């Protein structure tokens, strides 16, 4: 057991603290074993207060009042964050940490192997521990999720896992918190948490277990709009809550709002259930914050560009963001792989079934974008053409199977953009769409179009209507549910797709849907919109490069396809194209050179800058522009039309 201090030593320690003098090494807590989580109630309720008023400096001030008993105590900072699929907790941003028992400052010691654990000895007679720290919110977007910018002059996105410590030795759902936030003057907010009171700019919430708290982020802003997406009096109401950097960005038009309302209708018809008592789409619109979505049971943290509703290209390209996160309420939050069901936020997760958790969700995200009217049938086909062609240019699948992209997800989320065609990244999202399209069309084919993947979705995710709990599954459960819909050797098909090292993408589902991937010399409108929104020149299917279209970066290569024409000429990500055939680089000049090369045997000459060196690359490519399209296979059923038809 750890040492405890006698009552006689406390005045001396208090004097040291008041004088700012160091505490002797013998007073530091020892490295006791971290208690394993147990399914028991933590005694008392932890009061948590977060001051968000220093938004311009991007600093959150945190105070916790933790009921304690004398003796050794281990406090944990959440590290493995649900939905982020890795140890992404922002421990490096915790600063100014101080523990007090009344006026007495208590020494603490970080665990030497579990760095997110703090050891402290609670003196005799102390019933509450006061903990405070500052969270330095990121100032630039370097990674996804919590490591990206969450604060602007007019917006705050609060993820509770970043602003608390919790006691070791207990299941997260057995530790209760009473949260409150101090907001900047005049700001509004939204969260799935139950409100208790609000006065003086402080919002108080009803006591809640830690699992629900971390699953219920908060958005707040000066410019705020709330729109009901379900009729008044709905049993499980759904809202669209928007914060933006400018008032004008809040103005979704009536057609867009109807599409969001239709999304709710289409999703609930798909699953024939609701796994929430109420639901909030927490939508942040900003060019400063990170852009991503993060699922929660009764809400989603969705972040898009400032002009999302104003710019038709952005609205079109990002149409599947909210559908994806909404589907997660059923698939990911309610139905969850057993390896992702852990007792607290410092137990490692196992990600091997992310091709279901994320892949199936990605599939229904794009399907619901079409069923809700945000995409037309042509939009959906153009998206699928881009997806199929992009995944067909991933030579890394010859050494890394799709399954391994899920297994190594905790690392792959943060891999650099460079060489992704060879290293692969979180491909279980996009290639998961092709996998589930394959399954969907196979069910339709085998059943003579009497059944579909929708039947699986309802059977697998629609059970226990109204439950906000978690129902686990493994690979065998997925196979069993598919066989209840349509008898087939699903285990072999899935394992073939997951473990394959075939060079090309699995496009069987596209063909079974009645379409084939072809290439034309001009891009379709979705491809052009995607280039505009992503600020990239995408020549993946011809020269084998993607180039930044941000003026300050010039013609910088963001990706070079492994073993593609540019790769064979010696180009690599990070280099910049300065000139094309002796003419200063612009996207149009390069595209014209690619077209001209189809009538010549001379290579395309690129003046390339590599750091401070300049050299000329000779790209031997003569097949002209190549842009993906889908072409109808005559005499076959158009199953894509059936898949995206509104229910």
C-alpha positions in Angstrom: 0.0 0.0 0.0 1.1 3.6 -0.5 2.3 5.8 2.3 -0.1 8.2 4.1 0.8 11.4 5.7 0.4 12.0 9.4 -1.8 14.9 10.5 1.3 16.6 12.0 2.9 16.8 8.5 0.0 18.7 6.9 0.8 22.2 8.2 4.4 21.8 7.0 3.2 20.8 3.5 0.7 23.6 3.5 3.5 26.1 4.3 5.6 24.7 1.5 2.7 25.0 -0.9 2.0 28.6 0.1 5.7 29.5 -0.3 5.8 27.8 -3.6 8.6 25.4 -2.3 9.0 21.9 -3.6 7.6 18.9 -1.7 10.2 16.4 -0.5 10.5 13.2 -2.6 9.3 11.1 0.3 5.9 12.9 0.2 5.3 12.0 -3.5 2.8 9.1 -4.0 4.3 5.8 -4.9 3.7 3.9 -8.1 0.9 1.6 -6.8 -0.8 -0.8 -9.3 -3.6 0.9 -11.2 -6.9 -0.6 -10.0 -8.6 -2.7 -12.7 -12.1 -1.4 -13.6 -14.9 -3.1 -11.7 -18.6 -3.0 -12.2 -19.5 -1.0 -9.1 -20.8 2.4 -8.2 -18.3 5.2 -7.4 -19.4 6.8 -4.2 -20.7 10.3 -4.7 -21.1 12.6 -7.7 -18.1 14.4 -9.3 -18.9 18.1 -10.0 -17.3 19.3 -13.2 -17.2 22.9 -14.3 -15.7 24.1 -17.6 -15.1 27.8 -18.3 -15.3 28.5 -22.0 -14.9 32.3 -21.9 -11.3 32.4 -23.1 -12.2 31.4 -26.6 -10.0 33.9 -28.4 -6.9 32.3 -26.7 -8.3 28.8 -27.1 -8.0 27.9 -23.5 -10.5 25.9 -21.4 -10.4 26.3 -17.6 -11.5 23.1 -15.8 -12.4 22.5 -12.2 -13.5 19.2 -10.7 -14.7 18.5 -7.2 -14.2 14.7 -6.6 -15.6 12.9 -3.5 -12.8 10.8 -2.1 -11.7 8.6 0.8 -8.3 8.8 2.5 -5.6 6.7 0.9 -4.0 6.1 -2.5 -6.1 7.3 -5.5 -5.4 6.9 -9.2 -7.0 9.4 -11.6 -7.3 8.6 -15.3 -7.4 11.0 -18.3 -9.5 9.4 -21.1 -7.2 8.0 -23.8 -9.2 5.6 -26.0 -12.0 7.7 -27.3 -15.1 6.0 -28.8 -15.5 6.6 -32.5 -11.9 7.7 -32.8 -10.7 4.1 -32.7 -7.4 4.7 -31.1 -5.6 6.3 -28.1 -6.3 9.8 -29.3 -7.0 11.5 -25.9 -5.4 15.0 -25.8 -3.2 14.3 -22.8 -0.5 16.6 -24.2 -2.9 19.6 -24.0 -3.5 19.3 -20.2 -1.5 22.0 -18.4 -1.4 23.8 -15.0 -2.7 20.7 -13.2 -3.2 21.2 -9.5 -4.8 18.9 -6.8 -6.0 20.4 -3.5 -7.6 19.2 -0.4 -9.1 22.4 0.9 -6.2 24.9 1.0 -3.6 22.1 0.9 -1.8 21.4 -2.4 -1.3 17.7 -2.8 1.7 16.2 -4.7 0.9 13.9 -7.6 3.0 11.5 -9.7 2.4 10.3 -13.3 2.4 6.6 -13.8 5.6 5.5 -15.6 3.9 3.1 -17.9 0.3 4.4 -18.2 1.0 8.1 -18.8 -2.7 9.1 -18.6 -2.8 7.9 -15.0 -2.0 10.1 -12.0 -1.2 8.8 -8.5 -2.1 10.9 -5.4 -2.4 10.2 -1.7 -5.6 11.6 -0.1 -4.8 12.7 3.5 -6.9 11.5 6.4 -10.0 13.5 7.0 -10.3 14.7 3.4 -13.7 14.0 1.8 -13.3 16.0 -1.5 -10.4 16.5 -3.8 -10.4 19.7 -5.9 -8.7 19.3 -9.3 -8.1 22.1 -11.8 -6.2 22.4 -15.0 -6.2 24.3 -18.3 -6.8 22.6 -21.6 -4.9 24.2 -24.5 -7.2 23.7 -27.4 -5.3 23.1 -30.7 -4.5 26.2 -32.8 -4.0 24.5 -36.1 -5.4 21.5 -37.9 -2.8 18.7 -38.0 -4.9 15.7 -37.3 -8.5 14.5 -37.1 -10.9 14.6 -34.2 -9.8 16.1 -30.9 -6.4 17.1 -32.1 -8.0 19.5 -34.6 -9.1 23.1 -34.1 -12.3 23.2 -32.0 -12.5 26.9 -31.2 -12.8 30.1 -33.2 -13.7 33.7 -32.2 -17.4 32.8 -32.4 -17.5 29.0 -31.8 -16.7 26.4 -29.2 -16.9 22.6 -29.8 -16.6 20.9 -26.4 -15.7 17.2 -26.1 -16.1 16.3 -22.5 -13.4 13.6 -22.6 -10.8 16.4 -23.0 -11.8 18.2 -19.9 -12.0 15.7 -17.1 -10.1 13.1 -15.0 -12.0 10.1 -13.5 -11.1 7.6 -10.8 -9.6 4.2 -11.7 -11.2 1.0 -10.5 -14.7 1.6 -11.8 -16.7 1.0 -15.0 -17.3 4.4 -16.7 -21.1 3.9 -16.6 -20.8 3.6 -12.8 -19.1 6.9 -12.2 -21.5 9.9 -12.1 -20.7 13.6 -13.0 -22.7 16.8 -12.5 -21.4 19.0 -15.4 -21.7 22.7 -16.0 -20.2 25.2 -18.5 -19.6 28.9 -18.3 -20.3 30.3 -21.7 -19.2 33.6 -23.3 -21.8 36.3 -22.9 -24.8 36.0 -25.2 -23.8 32.6 -26.6 -26.3 29.8 -27.2 -25.5 26.1 -27.0 -26.8 22.6 -27.8 -26.1 19.2 -26.4 -27.9 15.9 -25.9 -27.4 16.3 -22.2 -30.5 17.0 -20.0 -30.5 20.6 -19.0 -30.9 21.4 -15.3 -30.7 25.2 -15.1 -29.0 28.2 -16.9 -28.3 31.5 -15.2 -25.6 34.1 -15.5 -24.1 32.5 -18.5 -23.6 29.1 -16.7 -25.4 26.1 -18.1 -26.0 23.3 -15.6 -26.9 19.8 -16.6 -28.5 16.9 -14.7 -26.2 14.4 -13.1 -25.2 11.8 -15.6 -22.9 8.8 -15.8 -19.4 9.2 -17.4 -20.3 7.1 -20.4 -23.3 9.2 -21.3 -21.4 12.5 -20.6 -18.5 11.7 -22.9 -21.1 10.5 -25.5 -22.8 13.9 -25.4 -20.6 16.8 -26.8 -21.6 20.4 -26.7 -21.5 23.1 -29.3 -21.8 26.8 -28.5 -21.6 30.0 -30.5 -22.5 33.6 -31.0 -24.4 32.7 -34.2 -26.8 29.8 -33.5 -29.8 28.2 -35.1 -32.0 25.3 -34.1 -34.4 23.6 -36.5 -36.8 20.8 -35.7 -36.5 17.9 -38.2 -39.5 16.0 -36.7 -43.1 17.1 -36.2 -44.1 18.7 -32.9 -44.8 16.0 -30.3 -42.7 13.3 -31.9 -41.9 10.5 -29.5 -38.2 10.8 -30.4 -37.6 14.3 -31.6 -34.6 15.2 -33.8 -33.1 18.7 -34.2 -30.5 20.3 -36.4 -28.4 22.6 -34.3 -26.0 24.9 -36.2 -23.2 27.2 -35.0 -21.3 29.3 -37.5 -18.6 32.0 -37.6 -21.0 34.3 -39.5 -24.8 34.7 -39.3 -25.1 34.3 -43.1 -23.7 30.7 -42.9 -26.7 29.6 -40.8 -29.1 30.1 -43.7 -29.9 26.6 -44.9 -32.7 26.9 -47.5 -36.1 25.2 -47.3 -35.1 22.5 -49.8 -32.0 21.6 -47.7 -34.0 21.5 -44.5 -36.6 19.2 -46.2 -33.7 16.9 -47.2 -32.5 16.8 -43.6 -36.0 16.0 -42.4 -36.3 13.3 -45.1 -33.0 11.8 -43.8 -34.7 11.2 -40.5 -37.7 9.6 -42.1 -35.6 7.4 -44.4 -33.2 6.2 -41.7 -36.0 5.3 -39.3 -37.8 3.4 -42.1 -34.6 1.6 -42.9 -34.0 0.4 -39.4 -37.6 0.4 -38.3 -36.5 1.6 -34.9 -34.9 4.4 -32.9 -32.1 3.9 -30.5 -32.4 7.4 -28.9 -34.9 9.3 -26.9 -34.0 12.4 -28.8 -31.3 13.3 -31.3 -29.2 16.4 -32.1 -27.2 17.0 -35.2 -24.5 19.3 -33.8 -23.3 21.0 -36.9 -20.4 23.4 -36.9 -19.8 25.6 -40.0 -16.3 27.1 -40.1 -13.2 27.3 -42.3 -11.1 27.4 -39.2 -12.1 24.2 -37.3 -11.3 20.7 -38.4 -13.8 19.1 -40.8 -15.0 15.6 -39.8 -17.9 13.9 -38.1 -17.9 12.0 -34.8 -20.8 9.7 -33.8 -22.7 9.6 -30.6 -25.7 7.7 -29.4 -28.1 10.7 -29.2 -26.2 13.3 -31.2 -23.3 13.7 -33.6 -20.5 16.2 -33.8 -20.5 17.3 -37.4 -18.0 19.9 -38.7 -18.2 21.3 -42.3 -16.9 24.3 -44.2 -18.4 27.7 -43.5 -20.3 27.9 -46.8 -21.7 24.4 -46.6 -25.3 25.5 -47.1 -24.4 28.4 -49.4 -21.9 26.7 -51.8 -23.8 24.0 -53.9 -20.5 22.2 -54.6 -19.7 21.8 -50.9 -23.2 20.8 -50.1 -23.1 18.2 -52.8 -19.7 16.8 -52.0 -20.4 16.6 -48.2 -23.9 15.3 -48.6 -23.2 12.0 -46.8 -21.6 13.5 -43.7 -24.7 13.8 -41.5 -26.3 10.6 -42.9 -23.1 8.7 -42.0 -23.0 9.9 -38.4 -26.8 9.4 -38.0 -26.6 5.8 -39.1 -24.0 5.3 -36.3 -26.7 5.7 -33.7 -27.8 2.2 -34.9 -24.6 0.8 -36.2 -21.6 1.6 -34.0 -23.3 3.0 -30.9 -26.1 0.5 -30.4 -24.8 -2.5 -32.3 -21.1 -2.5 -31.5 -18.2 -5.0 -32.1 -17.3 -6.8 -28.9 -13.8 -5.6 -29.2 -15.0 -2.0 -28.9 -17.0 -2.6 -25.7 -14.6 -1.7 -23.0 -15.2 -0.8 -19.3 -13.5 2.6 -19.4 -11.5 4.9 -21.6 -8.1 3.6 -20.8 -8.6 0.0 -21.8 -7.4 -0.7 -25.4 -10.0 -1.4 -28.1 -9.8 -3.9 -30.9 -10.8 -2.6 -34.3 -10.9 -5.7 -36.4 -14.6 -5.3 -37.3 -14.4 -1.6 -38.4 -15.4 -2.8 -41.9 -18.8 -3.3 -40.4 -18.8 -0.4 -37.9 -17.5 2.1 -40.4 -17.8 0.3 -43.8 -21.5 -0.5 -43.5 -22.2 2.9 -42.1 -20.4 4.6 -45.0 -22.4 2.5 -47.4 -25.7 3.6 -45.9 -24.4 7.1 -45.5 -24.2 7.6 -49.3 -27.4 5.5 -49.9 -29.4 7.8 -47.5 -27.9 10.9 -49.1 -29.7 9.7 -52.2 -32.9 8.5 -50.5 -33.3 11.8 -48.7 -33.0 13.8 -51.9 -29.6 15.5 -51.1 -28.3 13.5 -54.1 -30.0 12.7 -57.4 -29.6 9.3 -59.0 -27.0 10.8 -61.3 -25.1 12.3 -58.3 -25.0 8.9 -56.7 -23.6 7.2 -59.9 -21.0 9.9 -60.3 -19.9 9.5 -56.7 -19.7 5.7 -57.1 -17.6 6.2 -60.3 -15.1 8.4 -58.4 -15.0 5.9 -55.5 -14.5 2.9 -57.7 -11.7 4.5 -59.8 -9.9 5.9 -56.7 -9.9 2.5 -55.0 -8.8 0.8 -58.2 -5.6 2.8 -58.0 -4.4 1.6 -54.6 -1.5 -0.8 -55.4 -0.9 -1.1 -51.6 -3.6 -3.8 -51.5 -1.1 -6.2 -53.0 0.7 -6.3 -49.7 -1.8 -5.0 -47.1 -5.3 -6.7 -47.1 -8.4 -4.7 -46.3 -8.6 -6.5 -42.9 -5.3 -5.1 -41.9 -6.4 -1.6 -42.4 -9.0 -2.2 -39.7 -6.6 -4.1 -37.5 -4.0 -1.3 -37.6 -6.6 1.5 -37.4 -5.2 3.1 -34.2 -2.1 4.0 -36.2 -3.5 4.5 -39.7 -5.8 7.3 -38.7 -2.8 9.5 -38.3 -0.5 8.4 -41.1 0.7 11.1 -43.5 -1.1 11.8 -46.7 2.0 11.0 -48.7 2.2 7.6 -50.3 -1.2 6.5 -49.2 -1.7 4.5 -52.4 1.1 2.3 -51.2 0.9 2.3 -47.4 -3.0 2.3 -47.4 -4.9 4.1 -44.7 -8.4 3.7 -43.2 -9.6 2.0 -46.4 -12.3 0.1 -44.4 -14.5 3.2 -44.9 -14.5 3.6 -48.7 -13.7 0.0 -49.7 -16.2 -1.0 -47.1 -18.8 0.7 -49.3 -17.8 -1.6 -52.2 -17.8 -4.6 -49.9 -21.4 -3.9 -48.7 -22.5 -3.0 -52.2 -21.2 -6.5 -53.2 -23.2 -8.1 -50.4 -26.4 -6.0 -51.1 -26.4 -6.9 -54.8 -25.6 -10.5 -54.1 -28.6 -10.7 -51.8 -30.8 -9.1 -54.4 -29.5 -11.5 -57.1 -29.9 -14.6 -55.0 -33.4 -13.6 -53.9 -34.5 -12.5 -57.4 -34.7 -9.0 -56.0 -37.2 -9.9 -53.2 -34.7 -9.2 -50.4 -31.8 -6.8 -49.9 -29.3 -5.5 -47.4 -32.1 -3.4 -46.0 -33.5 -6.6 -44.5 -30.1 -7.3 -42.8 -29.9 -3.7 -41.5 -33.4 -4.0 -39.9 -32.6 -7.4 -38.5 -29.2 -6.6 -37.2 -29.5 -3.0 -36.0 -33.3 -2.5 -35.6 -33.8 -4.9 -32.7 -34.7 -3.7 -29.2 -36.5 -0.6 -30.4 -35.9 2.3 -28.0 -32.9 0.8 -26.4 -30.0 3.2 -25.7 -27.8 0.4 -24.5 -25.1 -1.5 -26.4 -25.6 -4.9 -28.1 -22.3 -6.5 -29.0 -21.5 -8.8 -31.9 -18.6 -10.7 -33.6 -17.9 -12.0 -37.1 -20.1 -15.1 -36.6 -23.1 -12.9 -35.6 -22.7 -10.9 -38.9 -22.6 -14.1 -40.9 -25.6 -15.6 -39.0 -27.7 -12.5 -39.6 -26.9 -12.4 -43.3 -27.9 -16.1 -43.6 -31.2 -15.3 -41.9 -31.9 -12.9 -44.7 -30.5 -15.1 -47.6 -28.8 -18.4 -47.4 -25.3 -18.3 -48.9 -21.6 -18.9 -47.9 -21.2 -15.4 -46.6 -18.3 -16.2 -44.4 -16.2 -17.2 -47.5 -17.3 -14.2 -49.5 -16.5 -11.8 -46.7 -13.1 -13.4 -45.9 -12.2 -13.3 -49.6 -12.9 -9.6 -49.7 -11.2 -8.9 -46.4 -8.1 -11.0 -46.9 -7.5 -10.5 -50.6 -4.2 -9.2 -52.1 -5.7 -8.7 -55.6 -4.3 -5.6 -57.3 -7.6 -4.2 -58.3 -10.6 -3.0 -56.3 -13.5 -5.3 -55.7 -16.0 -4.0 -58.3 -18.2 -7.1 -58.6 -21.0 -5.2 -56.8 -20.9 -2.4 -59.3 -21.3 -4.9 -62.1 -24.0 -6.8 -60.4 -25.9 -3.5 -59.9 -25.9 -3.2 -63.7 -23.0 -0.8 -64.3 -19.4 -0.8 -65.3 -16.5 1.6 -64.6 -15.2 3.3 -67.7 -13.0 6.3 -68.4 -13.7 9.4 -70.5 -11.5 12.4 -71.5 -13.6 14.9 -69.5 -14.7 14.8 -65.8 -18.3 14.7 -64.7 -19.7 17.4 -62.5 -19.3 15.6 -59.2 -15.6 15.0 -59.9 -15.1 18.7 -60.7 -17.0 19.7 -57.6 -14.8 17.4 -55.5 -11.7 19.0 -56.9 -13.0 22.4 -56.1 -14.0 21.7 -52.6 -10.9 19.7 -51.7 -8.7 22.2 -53.4 -6.9 19.5 -55.4 -6.1 18.7 -59.0 -6.9 15.0 -59.3 -5.0 13.2 -62.0 -4.9 9.9 -60.3 -6.2 8.0 -63.3 -3.8 9.5 -65.8 -0.5 10.9 -64.6 -0.9 9.2 -61.3 -0.7 12.4 -59.1 -2.8 14.6 -56.9 -1.7 18.2 -56.7 -2.6 20.9 -54.2 -4.6 23.7 -55.7 -3.9 26.1 -52.8 -2.1 29.1 -54.3 0.4 29.3 -51.4 1.5 25.8 -52.1 1.8 26.2 -55.9 1.8 22.9 -57.8 2.8 20.8 -54.8 2.3 17.0 -55.2 0.2 15.7 -52.3 0.2 12.2 -53.6 2.0 10.1 -56.2 0.4 6.8 -57.1 2.9 4.0 -56.5 4.3 2.6 -59.8 2.2 5.1 -61.8 3.6 7.2 -64.6 4.8 10.0 -62.4 6.3 7.6 -59.9 8.3 5.9 -62.6 9.6 9.3 -63.7 11.0 9.9 -60.2 8.3 12.2 -58.7 7.3 12.0 -55.0 4.9 13.7 -52.6 6.1 17.0 -51.4 7.8 18.0 -54.7 6.4 20.9 -56.7 5.8 21.2 -60.4 7.2 24.5 -61.5 6.8 24.3 -65.3 5.3 21.9 -67.9 7.1 21.6 -71.3 8.8 24.9 -70.7 5.7 26.8 -69.7 4.9 28.0 -66.1 2.7 25.5 -64.3 -1.0 25.9 -63.9 -3.5 23.1 -63.7 -4.8 23.9 -67.2 -1.3 23.9 -68.7 -0.6 20.4 -67.2 -4.0 19.1 -68.4 -3.4 20.4 -71.9 0.0 18.7 -71.9 -1.5 15.4 -70.9 -4.0 15.7 -73.8 -1.3 16.6 -76.3 0.9 13.7 -75.2 -1.7 11.3 -76.5 -0.8 12.4 -80.0 3.0 12.3 -79.4 5.7 9.9 -78.5 7.7 12.6 -76.6 7.5 12.5 -72.8 5.9 15.3 -70.8 8.7 17.4 -69.4 8.1 18.7 -65.9 10.5 21.2 -64.1 10.3 20.0 -60.6 11.4 21.6 -57.3 12.5 19.2 -54.5 13.2 21.4 -51.5 16.0 23.7 -52.8 16.9 21.5 -55.8 15.5 21.8 -59.4 15.4 19.0 -61.9 13.5 17.9 -65.0 11.3 14.8 -64.9 10.3 13.1 -68.2 6.9 11.4 -67.8 6.4 8.8 -70.4 2.6 8.9 -70.5 0.5 8.9 -73.8 -3.0 7.7 -72.9 -4.6 11.1 -72.6 -7.0 12.4 -69.9 -8.7 9.7 -67.9 -11.8 10.5 -65.8 -14.1 7.9 -64.2 -17.7 7.4 -65.3 -20.3 4.6 -64.9 -21.7 3.0 -68.0 -24.9 1.0 -68.1 -24.6 -2.8 -68.9 -27.4 -3.4 -71.3 -29.7 -6.3 -70.6 -29.1 -6.3 -66.8 -31.3 -5.0 -64.0 -30.5 -1.5 -62.7 -30.1 -2.4 -59.1 -28.5 1.0 -58.2 -31.9 2.6 -59.0 -33.6 0.2 -56.6 -30.9 0.7 -53.9 -31.3 4.5 -53.7 -35.1 4.7 -54.2 -36.8 6.5 -51.2 -38.8 4.2 -49.0 
